[in-house]
Amino acid sequence: MSGLTYETVSRFAQQGGTVYFAVLFLAGVAYAVWPKNKDTFRHLANLPLQDDEDEHV
C-alpha cells in the first residue's frame, strides 16, 4: 500500500498553505513599512481629506 493517503496529502496541503500565506503576509507587511514607500502612503492617507477642485454633479 502506498504511503500517500488522504490524511498525508491533507496535512501537507494545510501546512503548505499556512507557510504560503504567512510568507505572503510578511511580504505585504515588508512592502507597507519599507522606507521608500513612506511618502506614497502618507499622500494616499491624506487623499480623502483634500478638497476636490472639480464640482461633481
N, CA, C, O and CB atoms as a CASP TS submission, in Angstrom:
PFRMAT TS
TARGET T0000
AUTHOR 0000-0000-0000
METHOD Language model
MODEL 1
PARENT N/A
ATOM      1  N   MET     1       0.831  -1.172   0.000  1.00  0.00           N
ATOM      2  CA  MET     1       0.000   0.000   0.000  1.00  0.00           C
ATOM      3  C   MET     1       0.882   1.244   0.000  1.00  0.00           C
ATOM      4  O   MET     1       1.953   1.255   0.607  1.00  0.00           O
ATOM      5  CB  MET     1      -0.949  -0.007   1.205  1.00  0.00           C
ATOM      6  N   SER     2       0.438   2.262  -0.665  1.00  0.00           N
ATOM      7  CA  SER     2       1.197   3.489  -0.802  1.00  0.00           C
ATOM      8  C   SER     2       1.128   4.303   0.486  1.00  0.00           C
ATOM      9  O   SER     2       0.146   4.218   1.223  1.00  0.00           O
ATOM     10  CB  SER     2       0.679   4.311  -1.984  1.00  0.00           C
ATOM     11  N   GLY     3       2.163   5.087   0.758  1.00  0.00           N
ATOM     12  CA  GLY     3       2.187   5.952   1.923  1.00  0.00           C
ATOM     13  C   GLY     3       1.466   7.265   1.673  1.00  0.00           C
ATOM     14  O   GLY     3       1.425   8.137   2.540  1.00  0.00           O
ATOM     15  N   LEU     4       0.894   7.400   0.476  1.00  0.00           N
ATOM     16  CA  LEU     4       0.209   8.632   0.098  1.00  0.00           C
ATOM     17  C   LEU     4      -1.278   8.480   0.354  1.00  0.00           C
ATOM     18  O   LEU     4      -2.044   8.122  -0.541  1.00  0.00           O
ATOM     19  CB  LEU     4       0.474   8.984  -1.381  1.00  0.00           C
ATOM     20  N   THR     5      -1.673   8.758   1.589  1.00  0.00           N
ATOM     21  CA  THR     5      -3.077   8.633   1.960  1.00  0.00           C
ATOM     22  C   THR     5      -3.723  10.017   1.958  1.00  0.00           C
ATOM     23  O   THR     5      -3.046  11.033   1.801  1.00  0.00           O
ATOM     24  CB  THR     5      -3.227   7.955   3.350  1.00  0.00           C
ATOM     25  N   TYR     6      -5.018  10.034   2.134  1.00  0.00           N
ATOM     26  CA  TYR     6      -5.746  11.303   2.189  1.00  0.00           C
ATOM     27  C   TYR     6      -5.234  12.167   3.334  1.00  0.00           C
ATOM     28  O   TYR     6      -5.076  13.378   3.179  1.00  0.00           O
ATOM     29  CB  TYR     6      -7.254  11.054   2.347  1.00  0.00           C
ATOM     30  N   GLU     7      -4.978  11.552   4.474  1.00  0.00           N
ATOM     31  CA  GLU     7      -4.507  12.306   5.630  1.00  0.00           C
ATOM     32  C   GLU     7      -3.144  12.934   5.373  1.00  0.00           C
ATOM     33  O   GLU     7      -2.889  14.061   5.800  1.00  0.00           O
ATOM     34  CB  GLU     7      -4.441  11.406   6.851  1.00  0.00           C
ATOM     35  N   THR     8      -2.271  12.218   4.684  1.00  0.00           N
ATOM     36  CA  THR     8      -0.935  12.725   4.368  1.00  0.00           C
ATOM     37  C   THR     8      -1.025  13.919   3.427  1.00  0.00           C
ATOM     38  O   THR     8      -0.386  14.947   3.649  1.00  0.00           O
ATOM     39  CB  THR     8      -0.069  11.618   3.741  1.00  0.00           C
ATOM     40  N   VAL     9      -1.819  13.775   2.382  1.00  0.00           N
ATOM     41  CA  VAL     9      -1.978  14.864   1.417  1.00  0.00           C
ATOM     42  C   VAL     9      -2.646  16.060   2.081  1.00  0.00           C
ATOM     43  O   VAL     9      -2.249  17.200   1.840  1.00  0.00           O
ATOM     44  CB  VAL     9      -2.800  14.400   0.197  1.00  0.00           C
ATOM     45  N   SER    10      -3.646  15.819   2.905  1.00  0.00           N
ATOM     46  CA  SER    10      -4.345  16.889   3.597  1.00  0.00           C
ATOM     47  C   SER    10      -3.417  17.645   4.537  1.00  0.00           C
ATOM     48  O   SER    10      -3.434  18.876   4.562  1.00  0.00           O
ATOM     49  CB  SER    10      -5.525  16.331   4.367  1.00  0.00           C
ATOM     50  N   ARG    11      -2.621  16.938   5.298  1.00  0.00           N
ATOM     51  CA  ARG    11      -1.686  17.567   6.228  1.00  0.00           C
ATOM     52  C   ARG    11      -0.654  18.398   5.470  1.00  0.00           C
ATOM     53  O   ARG    11      -0.327  19.511   5.881  1.00  0.00           O
ATOM     54  CB  ARG    11      -0.986  16.503   7.092  1.00  0.00           C
ATOM     55  N   PHE    12      -0.142  17.859   4.367  1.00  0.00           N
ATOM     56  CA  PHE    12       0.832  18.590   3.557  1.00  0.00           C
ATOM     57  C   PHE    12       0.216  19.863   2.976  1.00  0.00           C
ATOM     58  O   PHE    12       0.854  20.916   2.976  1.00  0.00           O
ATOM     59  CB  PHE    12       1.365  17.696   2.427  1.00  0.00           C
ATOM     60  N   ALA    13      -1.009  19.772   2.483  1.00  0.00           N
ATOM     61  CA  ALA    13      -1.673  20.932   1.897  1.00  0.00           C
ATOM     62  C   ALA    13      -1.953  21.993   2.959  1.00  0.00           C
ATOM     63  O   ALA    13      -1.804  23.184   2.685  1.00  0.00           O
ATOM     64  CB  ALA    13      -2.979  20.511   1.210  1.00  0.00           C
ATOM     65  N   GLN    14      -2.352  21.593   4.153  1.00  0.00           N
ATOM     66  CA  GLN    14      -2.625  22.546   5.225  1.00  0.00           C
ATOM     67  C   GLN    14      -1.350  23.255   5.663  1.00  0.00           C
ATOM     68  O   GLN    14      -1.340  24.476   5.824  1.00  0.00           O
ATOM     69  CB  GLN    14      -3.269  21.838   6.417  1.00  0.00           C
ATOM     70  N   GLN    15      -0.290  22.505   5.854  1.00  0.00           N
ATOM     71  CA  GLN    15       0.971  23.109   6.281  1.00  0.00           C
ATOM     72  C   GLN    15       1.560  23.975   5.168  1.00  0.00           C
ATOM     73  O   GLN    15       2.079  25.061   5.428  1.00  0.00           O
ATOM     74  CB  GLN    15       1.976  22.021   6.696  1.00  0.00           C
ATOM     75  N   GLY    16       1.479  23.494   3.943  1.00  0.00           N
ATOM     76  CA  GLY    16       1.991  24.266   2.814  1.00  0.00           C
ATOM     77  C   GLY    16       1.211  25.553   2.622  1.00  0.00           C
ATOM     78  O   GLY    16       1.802  26.598   2.350  1.00  0.00           O
ATOM     79  N   GLY    17      -0.099  25.497   2.759  1.00  0.00           N
ATOM     80  CA  GLY    17      -0.927  26.686   2.644  1.00  0.00           C
ATOM     81  C   GLY    17      -0.643  27.687   3.737  1.00  0.00           C
ATOM     82  O   GLY    17      -0.620  28.893   3.490  1.00  0.00           O
ATOM     83  N   THR    18      -0.425  27.197   4.945  1.00  0.00           N
ATOM     84  CA  THR    18      -0.101  28.080   6.064  1.00  0.00           C
ATOM     85  C   THR    18       1.216  28.795   5.821  1.00  0.00           C
ATOM     86  O   THR    18       1.315  30.003   6.037  1.00  0.00           O
ATOM     87  CB  THR    18      -0.038  27.291   7.373  1.00  0.00           C
ATOM     88  N   VAL    19       2.208  28.077   5.384  1.00  0.00           N
ATOM     89  CA  VAL    19       3.517  28.677   5.097  1.00  0.00           C
ATOM     90  C   VAL    19       3.392  29.675   3.948  1.00  0.00           C
ATOM     91  O   VAL    19       3.958  30.766   4.014  1.00  0.00           O
ATOM     92  CB  VAL    19       4.563  27.582   4.752  1.00  0.00           C
ATOM     93  N   TYR    20       2.662  29.314   2.904  1.00  0.00           N
ATOM     94  CA  TYR    20       2.482  30.189   1.739  1.00  0.00           C
ATOM     95  C   TYR    20       1.834  31.506   2.142  1.00  0.00           C
ATOM     96  O   TYR    20       2.331  32.571   1.775  1.00  0.00           O
ATOM     97  CB  TYR    20       1.632  29.493   0.668  1.00  0.00           C
ATOM     98  N   PHE    21       0.733  31.455   2.890  1.00  0.00           N
ATOM     99  CA  PHE    21       0.044  32.675   3.278  1.00  0.00           C
ATOM    100  C   PHE    21       0.826  33.470   4.317  1.00  0.00           C
ATOM    101  O   PHE    21       0.704  34.694   4.362  1.00  0.00           O
ATOM    102  CB  PHE    21      -1.328  32.344   3.812  1.00  0.00           C
ATOM    103  N   ALA    22       1.615  32.818   5.144  1.00  0.00           N
ATOM    104  CA  ALA    22       2.465  33.537   6.087  1.00  0.00           C
ATOM    105  C   ALA    22       3.539  34.325   5.334  1.00  0.00           C
ATOM    106  O   ALA    22       3.824  35.473   5.676  1.00  0.00           O
ATOM    107  CB  ALA    22       3.116  32.555   7.088  1.00  0.00           C
ATOM    108  N   VAL    23       4.123  33.718   4.328  1.00  0.00           N
ATOM    109  CA  VAL    23       5.122  34.405   3.512  1.00  0.00           C
ATOM    110  C   VAL    23       4.481  35.564   2.753  1.00  0.00           C
ATOM    111  O   VAL    23       5.070  36.641   2.659  1.00  0.00           O
ATOM    112  CB  VAL    23       5.789  33.422   2.526  1.00  0.00           C
ATOM    113  N   LEU    24       3.291  35.357   2.216  1.00  0.00           N
ATOM    114  CA  LEU    24       2.566  36.415   1.519  1.00  0.00           C
ATOM    115  C   LEU    24       2.253  37.575   2.462  1.00  0.00           C
ATOM    116  O   LEU    24       2.412  38.736   2.086  1.00  0.00           O
ATOM    117  CB  LEU    24       1.271  35.864   0.910  1.00  0.00           C
ATOM    118  N   PHE    25       1.814  37.276   3.671  1.00  0.00           N
ATOM    119  CA  PHE    25       1.512  38.304   4.664  1.00  0.00           C
ATOM    120  C   PHE    25       2.763  39.086   5.033  1.00  0.00           C
ATOM    121  O   PHE    25       2.731  40.315   5.085  1.00  0.00           O
ATOM    122  CB  PHE    25       0.896  37.676   5.915  1.00  0.00           C
ATOM    123  N   LEU    26       3.858  38.389   5.287  1.00  0.00           N
ATOM    124  CA  LEU    26       5.098  39.071   5.656  1.00  0.00           C
ATOM    125  C   LEU    26       5.620  39.937   4.512  1.00  0.00           C
ATOM    126  O   LEU    26       6.188  41.001   4.758  1.00  0.00           O
ATOM    127  CB  LEU    26       6.161  38.053   6.066  1.00  0.00           C
ATOM    128  N   ALA    27       5.440  39.503   3.281  1.00  0.00           N
ATOM    129  CA  ALA    27       5.842  40.320   2.129  1.00  0.00           C
ATOM    130  C   ALA    27       5.000  41.588   2.064  1.00  0.00           C
ATOM    131  O   ALA    27       5.522  42.661   1.762  1.00  0.00           O
ATOM    132  CB  ALA    27       5.705  39.517   0.813  1.00  0.00           C
ATOM    133  N   GLY    28       3.712  41.478   2.343  1.00  0.00           N
ATOM    134  CA  GLY    28       2.845  42.654   2.352  1.00  0.00           C
ATOM    135  C   GLY    28       3.214  43.625   3.452  1.00  0.00           C
ATOM    136  O   GLY    28       3.209  44.837   3.235  1.00  0.00           O
ATOM    137  N   VAL    29       3.532  43.115   4.623  1.00  0.00           N
ATOM    138  CA  VAL    29       3.940  43.977   5.734  1.00  0.00           C
ATOM    139  C   VAL    29       5.271  44.643   5.417  1.00  0.00           C
ATOM    140  O   VAL    29       5.450  45.828   5.698  1.00  0.00           O
ATOM    141  CB  VAL    29       4.043  43.170   7.045  1.00  0.00           C
ATOM    142  N   ALA    30       6.201  43.904   4.840  1.00  0.00           N
ATOM    143  CA  ALA    30       7.501  44.477   4.477  1.00  0.00           C
ATOM    144  C   ALA    30       7.322  45.585   3.441  1.00  0.00           C
ATOM    145  O   ALA    30       7.995  46.613   3.513  1.00  0.00           O
ATOM    146  CB  ALA    30       8.449  43.381   3.931  1.00  0.00           C
ATOM    147  N   TYR    31       6.428  45.386   2.487  1.00  0.00           N
ATOM    148  CA  TYR    31       6.159  46.421   1.486  1.00  0.00           C
ATOM    149  C   TYR    31       5.558  47.664   2.139  1.00  0.00           C
ATOM    150  O   TYR    31       5.905  48.788   1.775  1.00  0.00           O
ATOM    151  CB  TYR    31       5.212  45.884   0.398  1.00  0.00           C
ATOM    152  N   ALA    32       4.671  47.467   3.086  1.00  0.00           N
ATOM    153  CA  ALA    32       3.991  48.588   3.725  1.00  0.00           C
ATOM    154  C   ALA    32       4.931  49.405   4.601  1.00  0.00           C
ATOM    155  O   ALA    32       4.752  50.618   4.705  1.00  0.00           O
ATOM    156  CB  ALA    32       2.827  48.086   4.553  1.00  0.00           C
ATOM    157  N   VAL    33       5.905  48.803   5.222  1.00  0.00           N
ATOM    158  CA  VAL    33       6.800  49.537   6.123  1.00  0.00           C
ATOM    159  C   VAL    33       8.139  49.883   5.480  1.00  0.00           C
ATOM    160  O   VAL    33       9.022  50.427   6.144  1.00  0.00           O
ATOM    161  CB  VAL    33       7.041  48.729   7.374  1.00  0.00           C
ATOM    162  N   TRP    34       8.297  49.575   4.197  1.00  0.00           N
ATOM    163  CA  TRP    34       9.548  49.886   3.506  1.00  0.00           C
ATOM    164  C   TRP    34       9.713  51.405   3.447  1.00  0.00           C
ATOM    165  O   TRP    34       8.782  52.097   3.034  1.00  0.00           O
ATOM    166  CB  TRP    34       9.570  49.264   2.067  1.00  0.00           C
ATOM    167  N   PRO    35      10.848  51.935   3.840  1.00  0.00           N
ATOM    168  CA  PRO    35      11.019  53.389   3.902  1.00  0.00           C
ATOM    169  C   PRO    35      10.767  54.113   2.576  1.00  0.00           C
ATOM    170  O   PRO    35      10.315  55.258   2.578  1.00  0.00           O
ATOM    171  CB  PRO    35      12.403  53.700   4.368  1.00  0.00           C
ATOM    172  N   LYS    36      11.047  53.474   1.468  1.00  0.00           N
ATOM    173  CA  LYS    36      10.851  54.100   0.164  1.00  0.00           C
ATOM    174  C   LYS    36       9.383  54.417  -0.104  1.00  0.00           C
ATOM    175  O   LYS    36       9.089  55.353  -0.847  1.00  0.00           O
ATOM    176  CB  LYS    36      11.392  53.199  -0.931  1.00  0.00           C
ATOM    177  N   ASN    37       8.465  53.669   0.474  1.00  0.00           N
ATOM    178  CA  ASN    37       7.034  53.840   0.229  1.00  0.00           C
ATOM    179  C   ASN    37       6.368  54.808   1.199  1.00  0.00           C
ATOM    180  O   ASN    37       5.158  55.020   1.111  1.00  0.00           O
ATOM    181  CB  ASN    37       6.346  52.510   0.307  1.00  0.00           C
ATOM    182  N   LYS    38       7.114  55.395   2.111  1.00  0.00           N
ATOM    183  CA  LYS    38       6.547  56.242   3.154  1.00  0.00           C
ATOM    184  C   LYS    38       5.787  57.430   2.572  1.00  0.00           C
ATOM    185  O   LYS    38       4.655  57.694   2.976  1.00  0.00           O
ATOM    186  CB  LYS    38       7.645  56.735   4.079  1.00  0.00           C
ATOM    187  N   ASP    39       6.392  58.145   1.633  1.00  0.00           N
ATOM    188  CA  ASP    39       5.738  59.324   1.057  1.00  0.00           C
ATOM    189  C   ASP    39       4.476  58.957   0.289  1.00  0.00           C
ATOM    190  O   ASP    39       3.482  59.681   0.351  1.00  0.00           O
ATOM    191  CB  ASP    39       6.700  60.062   0.138  1.00  0.00           C
ATOM    192  N   THR    40       4.503  57.866  -0.417  1.00  0.00           N
ATOM    193  CA  THR    40       3.329  57.429  -1.177  1.00  0.00           C
ATOM    194  C   THR    40       2.168  57.119  -0.245  1.00  0.00           C
ATOM    195  O   THR    40       1.043  57.553  -0.496  1.00  0.00           O
ATOM    196  CB  THR    40       3.664  56.196  -2.030  1.00  0.00           C
ATOM    197  N   PHE    41       2.418  56.384   0.816  1.00  0.00           N
ATOM    198  CA  PHE    41       1.353  56.035   1.750  1.00  0.00           C
ATOM    199  C   PHE    41       0.859  57.259   2.525  1.00  0.00           C
ATOM    200  O   PHE    41      -0.325  57.344   2.852  1.00  0.00           O
ATOM    201  CB  PHE    41       1.838  54.962   2.721  1.00  0.00           C
ATOM    202  N   ARG    42       1.744  58.198   2.820  1.00  0.00           N
ATOM    203  CA  ARG    42       1.317  59.418   3.501  1.00  0.00           C
ATOM    204  C   ARG    42       0.383  60.221   2.589  1.00  0.00           C
ATOM    205  O   ARG    42      -0.636  60.741   3.042  1.00  0.00           O
ATOM    206  CB  ARG    42       2.546  60.274   3.918  1.00  0.00           C
ATOM    207  N   HIS    43       0.735  60.319   1.308  1.00  0.00           N
ATOM    208  CA  HIS    43      -0.123  61.030   0.351  1.00  0.00           C
ATOM    209  C   HIS    43      -1.480  60.335   0.223  1.00  0.00           C
ATOM    210  O   HIS    43      -2.517  61.000   0.224  1.00  0.00           O
ATOM    211  CB  HIS    43       0.565  61.117  -1.032  1.00  0.00           C
ATOM    212  N   LEU    44      -1.481  59.025   0.113  1.00  0.00           N
ATOM    213  CA  LEU    44      -2.741  58.289  -0.026  1.00  0.00           C
ATOM    214  C   LEU    44      -3.590  58.371   1.243  1.00  0.00           C
ATOM    215  O   LEU    44      -4.818  58.357   1.160  1.00  0.00           O
ATOM    216  CB  LEU    44      -2.460  56.827  -0.366  1.00  0.00           C
ATOM    217  N   ALA    45      -2.961  58.455   2.401  1.00  0.00           N
ATOM    218  CA  ALA    45      -3.713  58.560   3.650  1.00  0.00           C
ATOM    219  C   ALA    45      -4.427  59.905   3.762  1.00  0.00           C
ATOM    220  O   ALA    45      -5.511  59.991   4.339  1.00  0.00           O
ATOM    221  CB  ALA    45      -2.783  58.363   4.844  1.00  0.00           C
ATOM    222  N   ASN    46      -3.821  60.947   3.213  1.00  0.00           N
ATOM    223  CA  ASN    46      -4.411  62.280   3.292  1.00  0.00           C
ATOM    224  C   ASN    46      -5.343  62.589   2.124  1.00  0.00           C
ATOM    225  O   ASN    46      -5.994  63.634   2.126  1.00  0.00           O
ATOM    226  CB  ASN    46      -3.321  63.314   3.351  1.00  0.00           C
ATOM    227  N   LEU    47      -5.422  61.733   1.154  1.00  0.00           N
ATOM    228  CA  LEU    47      -6.227  61.976  -0.038  1.00  0.00           C
ATOM    229  C   LEU    47      -7.706  62.208   0.266  1.00  0.00           C
ATOM    230  O   LEU    47      -8.287  63.110  -0.339  1.00  0.00           O
ATOM    231  CB  LEU    47      -6.089  60.819  -0.980  1.00  0.00           C
ATOM    232  N   PRO    48      -8.353  61.465   1.152  1.00  0.00           N
ATOM    233  CA  PRO    48      -9.770  61.734   1.430  1.00  0.00           C
ATOM    234  C   PRO    48     -10.018  63.076   2.105  1.00  0.00           C
ATOM    235  O   PRO    48     -11.141  63.579   2.068  1.00  0.00           O
ATOM    236  CB  PRO    48     -10.329  60.643   2.292  1.00  0.00           C
ATOM    237  N   LEU    49      -9.007  63.663   2.716  1.00  0.00           N
ATOM    238  CA  LEU    49      -9.171  64.920   3.423  1.00  0.00           C
ATOM    239  C   LEU    49      -9.006  66.140   2.525  1.00  0.00           C
ATOM    240  O   LEU    49      -9.311  67.259   2.938  1.00  0.00           O
ATOM    241  CB  LEU    49      -8.192  64.993   4.548  1.00  0.00           C
ATOM    242  N   GLN    50      -8.531  65.937   1.310  1.00  0.00           N
ATOM    243  CA  GLN    50      -8.322  67.044   0.392  1.00  0.00           C
ATOM    244  C   GLN    50      -9.628  67.420  -0.294  1.00  0.00           C
ATOM    245  O   GLN    50     -10.456  66.561  -0.597  1.00  0.00           O
ATOM    246  CB  GLN    50      -7.257  66.687  -0.647  1.00  0.00           C
ATOM    247  N   ASP    51      -9.801  68.716  -0.534  1.00  0.00           N
ATOM    248  CA  ASP    51     -10.974  69.201  -1.244  1.00  0.00           C
ATOM    249  C   ASP    51     -10.806  68.972  -2.740  1.00  0.00           C
ATOM    250  O   ASP    51      -9.715  69.122  -3.290  1.00  0.00           O
ATOM    251  CB  ASP    51     -11.213  70.691  -0.948  1.00  0.00           C
ATOM    252  N   ASP    52     -11.908  68.606  -3.382  1.00  0.00           N
ATOM    253  CA  ASP    52     -11.889  68.478  -4.840  1.00  0.00           C
ATOM    254  C   ASP    52     -11.966  69.854  -5.459  1.00  0.00           C
ATOM    255  O   ASP    52     -12.719  70.708  -4.991  1.00  0.00           O
ATOM    256  CB  ASP    52     -13.051  67.590  -5.344  1.00  0.00           C
ATOM    257  N   GLU    53     -11.206  70.075  -6.492  1.00  0.00           N
ATOM    258  CA  GLU    53     -11.283  71.337  -7.215  1.00  0.00           C
ATOM    259  C   GLU    53     -12.404  71.293  -8.245  1.00  0.00           C
ATOM    260  O   GLU    53     -12.938  72.339  -8.617  1.00  0.00           O
ATOM    261  CB  GLU    53      -9.945  71.652  -7.895  1.00  0.00           C
ATOM    262  N   ASP    54     -12.762  70.131  -8.701  1.00  0.00           N
ATOM    263  CA  ASP    54     -13.830  69.989  -9.685  1.00  0.00           C
ATOM    264  C   ASP    54     -15.164  69.789  -8.968  1.00  0.00           C
ATOM    265  O   ASP    54     -15.253  69.070  -7.972  1.00  0.00           O
ATOM    266  CB  ASP    54     -13.541  68.805 -10.645  1.00  0.00           C
ATOM    267  N   GLU    55     -16.171  70.426  -9.485  1.00  0.00           N
ATOM    268  CA  GLU    55     -17.524  70.243  -8.942  1.00  0.00           C
ATOM    269  C   GLU    55     -18.147  69.018  -9.596  1.00  0.00           C
ATOM    270  O   GLU    55     -18.197  68.919 -10.822  1.00  0.00           O
ATOM    271  CB  GLU    55     -18.413  71.515  -9.179  1.00  0.00           C
ATOM    272  N   HIS    56     -18.611  68.107  -8.793  1.00  0.00           N
ATOM    273  CA  HIS    56     -19.275  66.911  -9.308  1.00  0.00           C
ATOM    274  C   HIS    56     -20.770  67.118  -9.267  1.00  0.00           C
ATOM    275  O   HIS    56     -21.317  67.600  -8.275  1.00  0.00           O
ATOM    276  CB  HIS    56     -18.877  65.656  -8.500  1.00  0.00           C
ATOM    277  N   VAL    57     -21.425  66.752 -10.346  1.00  0.00           N
ATOM    278  CA  VAL    57     -22.881  66.933 -10.424  1.00  0.00           C
ATOM    279  C   VAL    57     -23.566  65.658 -10.031  1.00  0.00           C
ATOM    280  O   VAL    57     -24.795  65.592 -10.029  1.00  0.00           O
ATOM    281  CB  VAL    57     -23.321  67.361 -11.836  1.00  0.00           C
TER
END
